[in-house]
């Protein structure tokens, strides 16, 4: 999917071609997409650590949650 402009993910450095492989150090390889999306949600101001695969290189990005409005 695409990173939403001006979203917490974009501000943390996530890119459109990144593949999320873990959420808070737990693999999401065998989770349905809805379950993975639910793990990304949480109270505003809390953080979530995303393990990402960026063109074969694994890295972690910490995203601070906040409500976003998609128009």
C-alpha positions as CSV (number, residue, x, y, z in Angstrom):
1,X,0.0,0.0,0.0
2,X,1.0,3.6,-0.1
3,X,2.2,5.7,2.8
4,X,-0.3,8.4,3.5
5,X,1.2,11.9,3.1
6,X,1.8,13.8,6.4
7,X,1.0,10.6,8.3
8,X,2.9,9.4,11.3
9,X,4.4,6.6,9.1
10,X,5.7,9.1,6.5
11,X,7.1,11.4,9.2
12,X,8.9,8.4,10.8
13,X,10.5,7.6,7.4
14,X,8.4,4.8,6.0
15,X,8.4,4.6,2.2
16,X,5.9,3.2,-0.3
17,X,8.1,0.3,-1.2
18,X,8.9,-0.8,2.4
19,X,7.5,-4.2,3.5
20,X,6.4,-4.4,7.1
21,X,7.6,-7.7,8.5
22,X,7.1,-7.2,12.2
23,X,5.1,-5.1,14.6
24,X,6.6,-4.5,18.1
25,X,9.2,-7.3,17.4
26,X,6.5,-9.9,16.5
27,X,6.5,-11.4,13.0
28,X,3.3,-10.7,11.0
29,X,4.3,-13.2,8.3
30,X,1.3,-15.5,8.9
31,X,-1.3,-12.9,10.0
32,X,-4.2,-11.9,7.9
33,X,-3.9,-8.3,6.7
34,X,-6.8,-7.2,9.0
35,X,-5.0,-8.6,12.1
36,X,-1.8,-6.9,11.2
37,X,-3.6,-3.6,10.7
38,X,-5.3,-3.9,14.1
39,X,-1.8,-4.3,15.7
40,X,-0.8,-1.0,14.2
41,X,-3.6,0.9,16.0
42,X,-3.4,2.2,19.5
43,X,-3.9,5.3,21.6
44,X,-2.6,8.6,20.3
45,X,0.9,9.4,21.5
46,X,1.9,5.8,22.0
47,X,4.6,4.3,19.8
48,X,4.9,1.1,17.7
49,X,8.1,-0.4,16.3
50,X,7.9,-1.6,12.8
51,X,10.4,-4.1,11.4
52,X,10.6,-3.3,7.7
53,X,12.3,-4.9,4.7
54,X,13.6,-2.1,2.5
55,X,15.0,-3.6,-0.7
56,X,16.4,-6.6,1.2
57,X,17.8,-4.6,4.1
58,X,16.0,-5.1,7.5
59,X,15.6,-2.1,9.7
60,X,13.3,-0.8,12.4
61,X,11.3,2.4,12.4
62,X,9.5,3.7,15.5
63,X,6.1,5.4,14.7
64,X,4.3,7.6,17.2
65,X,0.6,7.0,16.7
66,X,-2.0,9.7,16.2
67,X,-5.3,10.0,14.5
68,X,-5.2,10.6,10.8
69,X,-7.9,11.7,8.5
70,X,-8.0,10.4,5.0
71,X,-10.0,12.5,2.5
